[in-house]
Amino acid sequence: MTQPLTITYFGFLGPTEPSRLALCIGKIPFIDDVMEFPTWKAIKAGEKPNPSYWGQLPYMTIGEGDSAVQVGQSDAILRYCGKLAGLQPEDPMEALKVDEMVQFLNQDVRDRGLARSMSIKDDEEKMAQRKKLNDELLPAQFEKISSRMDSSGFLCNGKLSIADLILYTTCSWIGMGTLDGITADFIKANEKIAAHYKKIGDIPEVAEWNAKKRVGKVPAF
């Protein structure tokens, strides 16, 4: 029997959403502990004790009471949730393919692309970088991603994995329209990516989670 799980993070999608979805798909109960921004601001200002060992979000608490274990880092949390849910391959080569895709999505698409553009303070420079991302870099990256899909419609090994949940969350983030200068046109234009988004969104547990937690926030392509 799985020990009680609690994921602590903000209420929006972010890097923790794939872990939430993995647990939902695996029918593994967990507490979605939403950290409110005013509370986190007070914690960072030293007005309240920081509950996170690493001093940052997200973190997961496994178990209860004195025996509870807290772990941080979104990628580590996702791999753990993926293993619990059966979304992490046991075969080394299959696991390697999933890890490769996970790192490309998180490192190249998110961190070096979308997130980096958010850190640019000069508006003109930011929008110039966003235009390059929207018109050139992201379409090319998503073409590479879609070329790895086989007839199953999944990213790796012909079956659902945590990599699919990251791509789904990334597309949701882009499709929400919260990144000025970044549109979902290149997603809609890529038939495999658009079909993949619908495929993951139609998984009953994902659809149920979205209906419960993401009403009006998850786009359709």
N, C-alpha and C positions, 0 to 999 in steps of 0.2 A: 504494500500500500504506500502510495506517495505521501511524503510528509507535507503538511500544510505549506502553501506557497503564497508569498505576497510580493507583488511587483510595485515598487514605488517610483513614480515618475509624474510628469505633468500630464494633463488630460488630453493633449493633442497627439497626433500620430507619432512623429519622431522615431528615433532608432529603437524604441521599445515595442512599437506596434507589431513587428513580426513575431516577437516572443509571445505577446498576448494572443495573436492569431494561432500560433503553434499550439499553445495550451488549449485553446478552444477546439481546434481540430482534433487534438488528442483526447478531448473530453476529460481534461485534467482540471479539477477545480482550483481556482486561485482567487486571491483578493486583489482587486485593481485599486491600489492605494494611490489616489490622485493627490499630488502635492500642489497646493494652490500657490500662485505666484507671490502674493503678499507674505505668505508663510516662509517661502524660500528666501525672499528678499530679507526678511527679518533674521533668518538663520545666517545668511551670508554677511549680514551686518554685525553679527555677534550678539544679537539681541536674544537669540534662542540657541540652545545647544544643537550642534550639527549631528543628526542621526546617522549620517553616512560615514563609514570608515574612511573612504577615499575623499570625503568632502565634496562629493558631486553626485549627480543623478545620471542614470537610474541606478537603483540597487535592488537586489532580490533577497528576501528573507526566507530561509528554508527551515521549517520547524517552528517550535514555539518555546517561550520561556527561556530558561538558562541554557538549554541545549540548542537554541536556534543558531543558525549560521547565516551570516550576511555576506553576500558577494556583490561586487560591482562590475562595471564594464559591459556595455550592451552586447558586444559580440560573444563574450563568454556566457552571458545569460541566455542568449539566443541558442547557442550550441547545446546548452544544458536542456533548455525547453524542447529543442528539436529532438534530442535523444529520448526524452520522456515520451514525446508524441510519436516516435517512430519516423521522424522526418530527417534523420541523420543516418546515412548508409553505414553499415558495418564493414563492407568491403573497402579496403584501402584505396583502390583506384577510383571507385565511385565516390568515396568521401573526398578525395583529392579534387575531383571535378566540381563538386559542390563548393568546396573551400575556395577554389579558384574564382568561381562566379561570385561568391559572397564578397571576396576581397575586391574584385573589380567594381561591383555595385557600390560598396561602401567607400572604398578608397578613391577610385577614379571618378565615378559619377557623382557621388554625394560630397565627399570631403574636398577633393581637388577641383570639383566643378561647382555644384550648386552652393555648398556651404562657404566655399572660398569667396564666391561673389557676394555673399551676405556680409563679409567682413570689410569690404571696400567702402570707405567712408565718403569719398568724393562721388557725388551722384552721377556726374558725366562719365567718369571712369567705370563706375558700377554698371551703368546701362550699356556702355560699349562692350563690356565683358559679357553681360547677359545676352546681348545681340549675337555675339560670337558663339556663345553656348547654344542659343536657341536655333540659330541658322546653320551652324557647322558641327560643333563638337558633339552635342547631344544626339542629333540624328545619326551621326557616324557611329557613336558608341552603341546606340540602340540597334543599329543595323548589325553590328558585331554580335550583340546579345541574341538577337532573333535568329542569326545564322546558326547558332548552337542548338536551337530547338529541333526536335525530330517530330515525327507524326503524332506523338503523344500530346504535343502542345506544351510540355513541361521543359524546364531549362536544362536539367541534367539527368542522365541515366533513364529517361523515359518514365519518370515518376515524380510525384510531388516531394519537394524538399524545402528547407528553410530559404534557399536561394529564391524560390518562386515567391515566397512571402515578402522578401526584401524588394523584389522588383514590383510587386503589387503595391506595396506601401510607397515606393518611390513614385510610381505613376499616379497614385492618389494625391500625393503631395504636390506634384506638378500640376495635376488637373484641377486642384482646388483654386488655382489662380492667385495664390498669395505671393508669388515671386514675380514682381513687376518685370516685364520684358521677356518672361518665359511663358510660352503657350503650350497647349497640349497638341498642337497641330502635327508635330512630328510623331507623336504617339498614335494619333488617329490614322496617319498616313502609312504606318507600319502595320500591315494586316496581322502579322503574327503576334506582335506586342499587344495590339488592341484585343485580339482574340484571347490571348493569355490573361489579360486583365479581367475580361468577362468570365473566363473559366475559373479563376481563383475567387472572384466575387460571388460566383454561383455556388461555391461549396457551402452546404447548408449551415455549417458552424460559423463560417465567415459572414454569410448573409445575416445570420441571427445576431452576431456581434455588432455588425454595422447598424442594424435596425435598433439595437439597444443603446449603442454608444455613439454612433456616427451619423445620426439623422441629418440630412442636408449638408453633410460635409464630404461625402464620398462621391466623386464625379462618375459619370457614365460616358464611355467612349463609343 
